[in-house]
Amino acid sequence: MSDKVARLALLGSGTVGIAVLRRLAEWQGTPLGDRLRLEFAANTRLALSDPSGVDPVRCADLLPIASHVHRRSHRSDAIKALGKDGIRILIDATADADTAANHAACLSAGIHVATACKLAAGTSLDQWRAIREACARNGSAFGDRATVGAGLPLLRSIRELRAGGDRIHAIAGIMSGSLAWLFHNFDGSRPFSDLVREARDSGFTEPDPREDLSGEDVRRKILILARAAGFEIESHQVDVGSLVPPGLAAVSASDVDASLFLLDAPLSAQLAEAQFLGCSLRFVARLDGGKARVQLEKLCPGDPLHGGAGTDNRVAIWSDRYRNQPLIIQGPGAGAEVTAAALLDDVLHLRALALGIPLAA
Ligand SMILES: NC(=O)c1ccc[n+]([C@@H]2O[C@H](COP(=O)([O-])OP(=O)(O)OC[C@H]3O[C@@H](n4cnc5c(N)ncnc54)[C@H](OP(=O)(O)O)[C@@H]3O)[C@@H](O)[C@H]2O)c1
């Protein structure tokens, strides 16, 4: 085996993990495919492992249909399968907090990590610092471009600006594809709860839409961006204005649908106020002077965040360089395909870093 081939272990075969496997399958026999070898792939029900390479097509076929009976984490099996030699990369396509909490240990063992999961860098500051220190001490690297904006060049732009001596002053953005879709479509012609049902049934929200409406996902995203921008803030330093009224927060998952109407009156009132002013409602995350908040806002024409469509993310960055007119980055910020593409961009980047070669080589 060429020591230029990166050895991969993939955790997760949900929508993102399967899209990663399909992309790897498409690359087989191409120069990109020749740079990578998938040696391990698992969900919580099945692990497939072979040091001479597992077929991504077979993994994509077998993992989703594996028995539900014996669920367990395959994190330590993945680490074992990667062993001690060569360029080793763990791809985290889970939403598993234990896996996220173990990334610093992985990096300390010289295994690079590419992740789509926000629970590693978007939760406690200690965990984020442990990841950075593990990378610095062991020459390993952490790929996180799939965690915010599903690979839109947000983290990359912030890091490149800072590497060029720029200082980030503020960031504001619409960072949740599901909330973007909901508020783009909320014009008063249908109750908000109807739109939530449609978004849930179309797969734009989590099965329990309260997870999106609570703003917690956006809290993690602004934390990840803030820390990359040089503001080492704790999770509790982000003020989050949840959209979930107490009555909806209190019901069990099975009663959520019947209680969604509780969203309607307060949001209709806010919409009427915004429309009276000629503005739109959007769920916005803001970082300014090291302070962060996430909440529903009225955005009026001329606001840098006004615009966009569908599930688009739209983020504005102010810095020394972009002091008056912010840098605007906009595009599809959700979806398995773009997220998987971002994860594999990271994988190729981590391999190139490990070899000390330009990305194209
Ligand atoms: N979907 C998107 O558009 C999107 C966009 C950006 C980021 N993300 C992030 O990407 C990650 C994956 O999202 P998803 O939508 O693909 O999630 P998902 O459909 O819920 O799939 C998660 C997968 O992880 C597996 N898993 C959980 N713990 C594991 C462990 N310890 N060892 C091995 N496998 C484990 C699950 O196994 P089982 O199948 O056995 O349950 C499942 O296959 C999440 O962190 C999400 O926030 C998703």
The ligand as an SDF file (V2000), in Angstrom:
LIG
                    3D

 48 52  0  0  0  0  0  0  0  0999 V2000
  -28.6430   15.9020    7.5930 N   0  0  0  0  0  0  0  0  0  0  0  0
  -28.0810   17.0790    7.2720 C   0  0  0  0  0  0  0  0  0  0  0  0
  -28.4660   17.7670    6.3110 O   0  0  0  0  0  0  0  0  0  0  0  0
  -26.9160   17.6020    8.0820 C   0  0  0  0  0  0  0  0  0  0  0  0
  -26.2970   18.8160    7.7240 C   0  0  0  0  0  0  0  0  0  0  0  0
  -25.1820   19.2600    8.4620 C   0  0  0  0  0  0  0  0  0  0  0  0
  -24.7300   18.5090    9.5340 C   0  0  0  0  0  0  0  0  0  0  0  0
  -25.3910   17.3610    9.8910 N   0  0  0  0  0  0  0  0  0  0  0  0
  -24.8770   16.6120   11.0220 C   0  0  0  0  0  0  0  0  0  0  0  0
  -24.3630   15.3680   10.5230 O   0  0  0  0  0  0  0  0  0  0  0  0
  -24.5140   14.3520   11.5170 C   0  0  0  0  0  0  0  0  0  0  0  0
  -25.2730   13.1790   10.8990 C   0  0  0  0  0  0  0  0  0  0  0  0
  -26.5450   13.6290   10.4540 O   0  0  0  0  0  0  0  0  0  0  0  0
  -27.6190   12.6110    9.8390 P   0  0  0  0  0  0  0  0  0  0  0  0
  -28.7480   13.4660    9.3820 O   0  0  0  0  0  0  0  0  0  0  0  0
  -26.9650   11.6700    8.8710 O   0  0  0  0  0  0  0  0  0  0  0  0
  -28.0270   11.7900   11.1690 O   0  0  0  0  0  0  0  0  0  0  0  0
  -28.8310   10.4480   11.2920 P   0  0  0  0  0  0  0  0  0  0  0  0
  -29.6010   10.1880   10.0340 O   0  0  0  0  0  0  0  0  0  0  0  0
  -29.5360   10.4830   12.5920 O   0  0  0  0  0  0  0  0  0  0  0  0
  -27.6780    9.3140   11.3770 O   0  0  0  0  0  0  0  0  0  0  0  0
  -26.7930    9.1790   12.4380 C   0  0  0  0  0  0  0  0  0  0  0  0
  -26.0230    7.8900   12.2600 C   0  0  0  0  0  0  0  0  0  0  0  0
  -25.0450    7.7900   13.2920 O   0  0  0  0  0  0  0  0  0  0  0  0
  -25.0240    6.4440   13.7520 C   0  0  0  0  0  0  0  0  0  0  0  0
  -24.3830    6.4110   15.0790 N   0  0  0  0  0  0  0  0  0  0  0  0
  -24.7460    7.0500   16.1960 C   0  0  0  0  0  0  0  0  0  0  0  0
  -23.8730    6.8030   17.1970 N   0  0  0  0  0  0  0  0  0  0  0  0
  -22.9360    5.9680   16.6690 C   0  0  0  0  0  0  0  0  0  0  0  0
  -21.7730    5.3350   17.1960 C   0  0  0  0  0  0  0  0  0  0  0  0
  -21.3800    5.5450   18.4420 N   0  0  0  0  0  0  0  0  0  0  0  0
  -21.0560    4.5070   16.4000 N   0  0  0  0  0  0  0  0  0  0  0  0
  -21.4330    4.3240   15.1050 C   0  0  0  0  0  0  0  0  0  0  0  0
  -22.5170    4.9050   14.5420 N   0  0  0  0  0  0  0  0  0  0  0  0
  -23.2530    5.7120   15.3250 C   0  0  0  0  0  0  0  0  0  0  0  0
  -26.4690    6.0220   13.7100 C   0  0  0  0  0  0  0  0  0  0  0  0
  -26.5590    4.6230   13.7730 O   0  0  0  0  0  0  0  0  0  0  0  0
  -27.9560    3.8340   13.6040 P   0  0  0  0  0  0  0  0  0  0  0  0
  -28.3130    3.9690   12.1470 O   0  0  0  0  0  0  0  0  0  0  0  0
  -27.6110    2.4550   13.9700 O   0  0  0  0  0  0  0  0  0  0  0  0
  -28.9300    4.5090   14.5190 O   0  0  0  0  0  0  0  0  0  0  0  0
  -26.8710    6.6120   12.3560 C   0  0  0  0  0  0  0  0  0  0  0  0
  -26.5120    5.7420   11.3020 O   0  0  0  0  0  0  0  0  0  0  0  0
  -25.2720   15.0100   12.6860 C   0  0  0  0  0  0  0  0  0  0  0  0
  -24.3540   15.3990   13.6640 O   0  0  0  0  0  0  0  0  0  0  0  0
  -25.9300   16.2280   12.0400 C   0  0  0  0  0  0  0  0  0  0  0  0
  -26.1610   17.2800   12.9670 O   0  0  0  0  0  0  0  0  0  0  0  0
  -26.4420   16.8910    9.1820 C   0  0  0  0  0  0  0  0  0  0  0  0
  1  2  1  0
  2  3  2  0
  2  4  1  0
  4  5  1  0
  4 48  2  0
  5  6  2  0
  6  7  1  0
  7  8  2  0
  8  9  1  0
  8 48  1  0
  9 10  1  0
  9 46  1  0
 10 11  1  0
 11 12  1  0
 11 44  1  0
 12 13  1  0
 13 14  1  0
 14 15  2  0
 14 16  1  0
 14 17  1  0
 17 18  1  0
 18 19  2  0
 18 20  1  0
 18 21  1  0
 21 22  1  0
 22 23  1  0
 23 24  1  0
 23 42  1  0
 24 25  1  0
 25 26  1  0
 25 36  1  0
 26 27  1  0
 26 35  1  0
 27 28  2  0
 28 29  1  0
 29 30  1  0
 29 35  2  0
 30 31  1  0
 30 32  2  0
 32 33  1  0
 33 34  2  0
 34 35  1  0
 36 37  1  0
 36 42  1  0
 37 38  1  0
 38 39  2  0
 38 40  1  0
 38 41  1  0
 42 43  1  0
 44 45  1  0
 44 46  1  0
 46 47  1  0
M  CHG  2   8   1  16  -1
M  END
$$$$
